[in-house]
């Protein structure tokens, strides 16, 4: 694969969203939307930035109050996270911070198979 966002959380400018909308009818879709978007955006010279506060791998790295996006949560878990945020005026996402895996830093200058160095 070409470099891609690796996970289900990313931010795109309105220009890139419009480019994706315009490209979709004539572009191949892959099984994973992150790979699809990465492939469609590959020819463009755009700024790509990886933020470790996006917990978007196939398995969650745990829970951190710093997370902006977290993946693979059940409806009950999402309700708990929301209640935590509400009770703490937006300061605490987690009942207790937990680390299941270290974050990685995405290196956009190498192949995706070598992209991700653990911190």
Number of C-alpha atoms within 10 A of each C-alpha: 10 16 22 22 22 20 16 17 15 14 10 9 8 9 9 15 13 12 13 16 10 11 13 14 9 7 12 10 14 11 7 11 15 18 19 21 19 16 19 19 18 13 9 8 7 9 6 14 13 14 14 17 14 19 24 19 15 11 13 15 18 17 18 18 18 15 16 13 13 20 17 14 12 9 9 9 12 14 12 15 19 16 17 19 17 13 12 11 10 12 12 20 24 20 14 11 12 12 11 10 12 12 18 14 15 22 16 18 9 12 13 16 9 11 17 16 11 10 9
